[in-house]
Amino acid sequence: MMVLLALALGMQLGRSIANLLSGAGWAWVPGANLFTSVPGIVRGEAGSGMVGLRNVAGPHLLWTCVAVVEVVLIVASIWGAKVAMDRWGPNRLRGMATRDEAEKLLGRARLRKVAPVIRPDLYGKESSR
């Protein structure tokens, strides 16, 4: 249902952008005509469901604007779903250290500090050599 709502709102947004570009001004469809005007938009009628609009966009500009808005919405939805699945999905990384934590535990400063323990033959006390 959310996908269908997003597609319907994308069509209305594309139609409003097309009318704005054609010089009819910005106008949003009344709430009662939100879904009933979609078939008219598909037919290329940029004034479908709108009251008092003049000089509405032609069908080519209308379809181009609707297509661009829908593609942007689809790409944004896919990206958002991927980010959500990476963050909260079943295949998310669990227990992954941040860059600062890894540097603190495995960085050069820590390795130099514990060098006598790691390689006592090279970095141990003089008496142990």
Summary of the structure (lengths in Angstrom):
residues: 129
radius of gyration: 29.7
end to end distance: 73.9
largest distance: 96.1
contacts: 313
relative contact order: 0.11
helix: 66%
strand: 0%
